[in-house]
């Protein structure tokens, strides 16, 4: 798989498991991206949620995207950053319309999170696994 194949796979399988940790205690939850391309893998969260606290205390994360129809997955390990660009926030809101009402009411609590550099590891049930650096 080439990096463009990774982005294509992620954009077709937007729901992912996000693994964080607090100390040495892991925590996993389901999330959804709104964009994945050469600029990064982007998702949103809320400053008041535990996941935001976990991400700010330890930005090292792993994301796992899975496609049930062909039994393939892509895992991405990397560090989270929080871009403050208004345009990327507007992209998130346009991808998830329910955020518009939420963001108007609680403008400071909606946070865009991004993975810009990392290692992607595609895998399928044939046992094909390759690691590649993705420098987003």
N, C-alpha and C positions, 0 to 999 in steps of 0.2 A: 504494500500500500504506500502510495505517495502522500505527502501532507494534504494535497487537495482532496484525496480520497477520504482521509480522516475527517476533514471539515464537512464533506458531503454526507458521510455516514452520521456524524453528530447532528447535522441540520435535519436529517430525515428521522432521527430518533432523539427528539428533544428532551424527553424525560430521562433523568439520570439519577443515580444514587450518589450522594455527596458524603464522603467520609472525612470527618474532622476528628480532632482529639482534644481533650482537656487533660493535660498532664499525660498519663499513660492510659487513659480511659477513652476508647473509641466511641464515636457517635455517628450514626448513619441516618440520612433522611432522603426522601425523594424531592427532587427539584426539577426545574425546567429551564433550559437555556432559551434565550431569544435571538442569539446570534453566535455563529462560529465561523471565523475566517482568519486570514493571515494577521489580522489585528488583535485577535484574542477569542476566547470562549467566554461569553457574557451571560450572566444570570442576575436576578434581583433578589433582595431579601429586605428585612426590616430591622432597623437598629434596636428595636425592643425585643427581638427574638434571641433565643439561646444560640442559634446558629451564627448570628452576627458576633456575639461575644466570643464564641469558639474561633471564628475566623480572625478576629482582631488579636486574640491572645496567641494563636499559632496559625499562621497563614498557610502552612503546608497541608495540602489536601490531595485526595484522590477522587476522581469522577469515574463512574462506570456507566457507559451507554450500551444498551443491549437491543438487538433486533430479534424477535421471536420467530419471524418467518424464515430466516436463514441461519439462525443460531450463531450469530456473530456478536462479538462485543469489542468495544474499544475502551481501554482504561487509560486515563490521563492523570499523571502525577505532576504537581506544580505548586507554585506559590500564588496566593490570591492578592490582588491589589484592588483598590477602590477608586476608579476614575471618577472625576467630578465634572466631566464635560457634560454640559446641558444637552447637547445633541444626542449623546448615547443614552441618556435618560429618556429623552423623547422617543427614541427607537424602541426602548423597552416598553413604554406606555402604548405605542402604536401596535406592538406585537401582542400585548396582553391588555386589551381594552378595559378590563375590570380595574386596572391600576389607575386609570385616569381619575375616577372619583376618589379613590384612596389617596392618590398623590396630591390632589387639590386640598384635601382635608389635613393631611399630615405630611407636608412637603419635606420636612427634615428627616423623616423616618424611612423613606424609600431609598434604598442603597443599591447601586449597581456594583456587582463584583465581577472580576475578570481574572482569567488565567492567561498570561502572555507568553510564558516560557515553560516548557515542560517536556515530559517524556510520554509519548503515546505508545500503547501496547495493544495492537489488534490481536484478536484470538477467535478461533472457531472450533467446532467440535471435531474437526479433522486434526486438531492439535497444532495448527499453524499459528505460531506466535513470533512476532518480530517486535523489537523495540526501536523506536526512532525518536530523536530529539525533534521537537517542534518548536521552532523559534518564531513566536507569533509577533 
